[in-house]
């Protein structure tokens, strides 16, 4: 389930998995990362498990999920969310 989500998101957005898991902080990559983390959380993954996958602390994942919540309704973010669904 996890690799499928990352692979699917990578193919849908054209962003390599290494960049999705890496430290790059450009808006498009961060928003894609937020959308993936949100999708994983909705599928029942714990924040520590998501954090291990992205090489981040679980509190960073909680922050990303909050950001995703704030971005809901933004057309660009919604396009990313629908692309990885």
Secondary structure, 3 states (H helix, E strand, C coil): CHHHHHHHHHHHHCCCHHHHHCCCCCHHHHHHHHHHHHHHHHCCCCHHHHHHHHCCCHHHHHHHHHHHHHHCCCHHHHHHHHHHC
